[in-house]
Amino acid sequence: MTDSTGIDPEDTKIITLARSARARNGVPEGAAVRDETGRTYVAGTVALDSLKLSALQTAVAMAVASGAQSLEAAAVVSAADAPADADRAAVRDLGGPDTPVLLADPDGTLKSTTAAGA
């Protein structure tokens, strides 16, 4: 099922969560992933001197650390024009090459949907 914008409500939810993480933490990117059971994991960019992870890499790591076996979808809210290769690789490692990676503008508008393996 999709809403009036053509986006599945569950995908809209992870975009909203990603947008909230970005705004709340004042970081360049926010991300959220949904695992095979429907649980969501939300994260922002990590920029420590000793550790640098994109928001999507952090969200995938949180899912793995919580026992997720796979991913249904991933979303990143960013000013970037495309999901980073390293982000798609992290999603692909857990979810497989067909896992959709949604990229949204900071206002939450969906810019693109790309398969993790693309």
N, C-alpha and C positions, 0 to 999 in steps of 0.2 A: 504494500500500500504506500502511496506517496501523497504528500500534501499539495496545496495549490501551487507551490513553487516547483513541483516535480521531484522533491527530495524526500526520501523515506524519513518518517518521523524519528526513527532511531538514529539516523545519520544527522538529522537536525539537532538532536540531543547532544551528540558528541561534539558537533561544531560549537554549540552553545557552551558546553563545558570547557572546551579549549579556549574559547574567547574569554570566558570568565577567569581562567587561570592566568592568561596573558595580562588582563587588566588588573586583577587583584595583586599580582606579584610585580607588576611593572617591568616585565621582561619582553624581549623582542618577539618571542613566539610562545604560544600556548598549544598544547596538544592533548588529545584524548584517544584512547583505543577501547574497543569493545571486544571482549573475549568470546569464546565459544559458548559460554553459559549466559552471556548478556551482561556480565559485570563490566563496569567501566573503570578506567584508570586515567587520571588526569595529572598533567605535569606542565611545568614551565621550563624555560631554558636554565641550565645549570652552568654558571660561569665562575668557578673557583680557580685560584691559581693552580691547584693540583688536579682539577677535574673539570673538563668542559664537555657537556653533552647538549645536544639539541633537545628541544621540548619533546619531540617525537621519540628520540632515542630513550629519554628518561621515562616516558610513558610505557614504552615497550619493556624496559628493564623492570619497572614496577609490576607489570603484568607477569613477567617471568618469575620475579621474586615472590609473587603471590600464588604461584602454582598454575597459571594459565597454560593450557596446552596448545592453543591456537588463537588466532584473531579473526573476527568477522569483518572489522573495518577499522580504519584509523583516520583521524582528522588533525590537521595542523592549521592554526590561524597565524598568518605571517604576511609581511609586506612583500615577500619573495614572489617571483613569477612562476616558480615550479618547486615541487618538493625536492629536497637535496637527495643526491644519490645515496648517501649514507643513511638517510632516514628511510628511504624505500627499501634499502638492504635490511635494516633492522626489522621492518614490518614483514618483509619476505621471509626472513629467517624463522619467525614465529608463525606467521599466518599463511605463507606460501605465496607463489607468484601472482595469483589472481586476487589477492586481498586488495580491496579498493583503498586508496589513499586520497582523502578529500582535502583540498587546499582552499581555504577561505581567506578573504580580506579581513583586516582588523574589525570591520563593521559586521562581520559574520556572513557576508555575501559569498556564496560558493563560486570560486574561480575555475576549478577543474577537479576532475576525478581521474586518477591514474592508477592502473594496476601496479602493485608493488614490484612485479617482475618486468615492467615495461622499461 
